[in-house]
Amino acid sequence: MFIPPPGGPAQVYERFEEDNNITRGPEGIYMRPPERPGFGWQLIVE
């Protein structure tokens, strides 16, 4: 998983958290499960 480097603009981190279903809680940072079945990977065959 790509993680933005520290010290970047706040918008980069907000977008990263939205795109990867990341949420912050009192105990730490968690990744929400996808809404669809599976592991969240989508195979694109061209």
N, C-alpha and C positions, 0 to 999 in steps of 0.2 A: 504494500500500500504506500502510495506517495504521501509524505508528510511535509508540509511547508516548513522551511527553515525558521528558527526562532528570530524574533526581531522584525518580522515583516509587518505590512499593514494589517489592521484589524479586519478589513474586508476579505482578505485572503483566507484568514482563519474561519470567519463566519461562513464563507462559501464552501470551504472544505468540510465543515461540520454539517452543513445542509446536504451536500452531495453524498456524504458517507453515513448519514443517519446517526451522527454522534450527538450525545446529550451529556450534560454535566449534572452531577448529583452531589450530595453532601459527602459521599464516600469516595468520589473520583469521577472518572470519565468513562462512559459506557457507549457501546455501539448498539443501537436499536435493531431488532431483527427486521428483515425485509417484510413487506406486506404481502408479497407473493410467495408461493412455495419455492423451496430451493435455497441455495446459498447466496443468491444475489448476483451470480455471474450470468451473463447473457452471451451466448455463442452466436457470433455473426458470421455466416458463411457467404462468401462472395464468389 
